[in-house]
Amino acid sequence: MASVKTLLSRLAVLRERISISPVLLTVLSIAFVFSVDNSTFWNISRDVFSGHLLSLAGFMGAVFCLTLAAFSLFAYPWTVKPFLVSMLILAAMTSYYVDTLGIIVDRDMIQNVMVTTVAESRHLITPSYITHIIVFGVLPALIVMWVPIRPQTRIRAAVTPIVTFVVSLALSAGLLMSDLKSYASILRERKDFMSSYQPGAPLVGAIRYAKMMSRSANLVLTSTG
C-alpha cells in the first residue's frame, strides 16, 4: 500500500514538471500511430519502394506532414486531447482488422459496418482484439490525457496550429513534387497502399460515406405511372 502511494506521489510530481504544447503532443501521437498501427502499410511500402530508400523516405515524410497538417486543425488546447484520444483508439481498432484479416476500411466497409447487427459482428470481438485495443489504443490515450498542456497566450494558441498547417502542407507538397511521377505511378497501380494507412484510410472512408448518405437523403422521389 505504501509503495502504491509513493508511486502515485512521484507521478504527481512528475506531472507537475512535465508540460507539452498541443502541436508537439500531436506530433508525438502521429509518430506513435505511424510506427505502431501501420504494419501492413509499412510492409507494402517496403515492397513498393524496394531498393529506393530515398524515395521511400520522401514519401513517408510527405504522408507524415500531410497527416500533421490535417491533425493540426485540432491542435488547440481545448480540442487536442479529445481529438487525439479518438484518433488513437480509431487507429488501434482499424489496424487490428487490417493487419490480421487484410481488409480495407473504406466507404463500402463502413457502410457494411453501419448495417451490421450486434449479433452478426459479435464473433469479431475476440480476446486478442480487446487486448490490441487496450495496449495500442486505451493506454496511449490515457497517457495523452495525463500529460498536461503547456500554458500559452491566446494569440499563440490560436496562431500556432494555423502556422503548423501551412508549413506541414508545404513540406508535404515539396516532398511529393521531388519525385511526383514515380509517386503518382505507384498510387495508381497499388490501390491497396494508401488504403492500408491508419487512421487516414478510415477517416477518408467515413467522409465519403457521410457524403454518400447526404446525397441519398436529399433525393427527391417522384411517382411514376
MOVENSUL-V116675 format. One record per backbone hydrogen bond with DSSP energy under -0.5 kcal/mol. NH is the residue of the N-H (numbers start at 1). CO is the residue of the C=O. Records with the same first field share a line. If there is no record, write none. Layout:
# MOVENSUL-V116675
NH: CO + CO
This chain:
# MOVENSUL-V116675
5: 1
6: 2
7: 3
8: 4
9: 5
10: 6
11: 7
12: 8
13: 9
14: 10
15: 11
16: 12
17: 13
18: 14
20: 148
25: 21
26: 22
27: 23
28: 24
29: 25
30: 26
31: 27
32: 28
33: 29
34: 30
35: 31
36: 32
37: 33
42: 38
43: 39
44: 40
45: 41
46: 42
47: 43
48: 44
49: 45
50: 47
52: 49
56: 52
57: 53
58: 54
59: 55
60: 56
61: 57
62: 58
63: 59
64: 60
65: 61
66: 62
67: 63
68: 64
69: 65
70: 66
71: 67
72: 68
73: 69 + 70
74: 71
75: 72
76: 74
79: 76
80: 76
83: 79
84: 80
85: 81
86: 82
87: 83
88: 84
89: 85
90: 86
91: 87
92: 88
93: 89
94: 90
95: 91
96: 92
97: 93
98: 94
99: 95
100: 96
101: 97
102: 97 + 98
103: 97
105: 103 + 195
106: 104
110: 106
111: 107
112: 108
113: 109
114: 110
115: 111
116: 112 + 113
121: 117
122: 118
124: 121
125: 122
126: 124
130: 126
131: 127
132: 128
133: 129
134: 130
135: 131
136: 132
137: 133
138: 133
139: 134
141: 137
142: 138
143: 139
144: 140
145: 141
146: 142
147: 143
150: 20
157: 153
158: 154
159: 155
160: 156
161: 157
162: 158
163: 159
164: 160
165: 161
166: 162
167: 163
168: 164
169: 165
170: 166
171: 167
172: 168
173: 169
174: 170
175: 171
176: 172
177: 173
178: 174
179: 176
180: 177
183: 179
184: 180
185: 181
186: 182
187: 183
188: 184
189: 185
190: 186
191: 189
193: 190
194: 190
195: 191
196: 192 + 193
197: 194
201: 197
203: 199
204: 200
205: 201
206: 202
207: 203
208: 204
209: 205
210: 206
211: 207
212: 208
213: 209
214: 210
215: 211
216: 212
217: 213
218: 214
219: 216
221: 219
